[in-house]
Amino acid sequence: MVVSRVMLLLFLTAQGFDGLFTYTAVNAYGLHAEGNILIATWMALVGPAAALFGAKAVAGACGVLLYARGLHRTLSLLTVLYVIGAIGPWMMVFVRH
C-alpha cells in the first residue's frame, strides 16, 4: 500500500514537473516547443498556463483513478515511462541550453 501511494505521488510530481518544464520551454522558444499538437492548439487558443493546467489536471485525475481502481502496476509502468519519455527529454533540452 505504501509503495503504491509513493508511486502515485511520483506520478503526480512528474506531471507537475512536465507542466513546469513545458511552460518554461514555451515561454523561451514559442509554441513549437510543445510536441503534442492538441496541447499546442489549446495553448494557442487559451494560453499556455491554462492549457497546461487543464492537461495536467486531467492526467493527474487519470492517475488517481488508476490508483483508486487498484491498477498499481499500470500506474507504476506509466510513471516510469513518463519520466523517461517526458521528463528526460526536457532535462536534455535544459542541460544543453
Secondary structure by P-SEA (a helix, b strand, c coil): caaaaaaaaaaaaaaaaaaaaaaaaaaaccccccccaaaaaaaaaccaaaaaaaaaaaaaaaaaaaaaacaaaaaaaaaaaaaaccaaaaaaaaaac
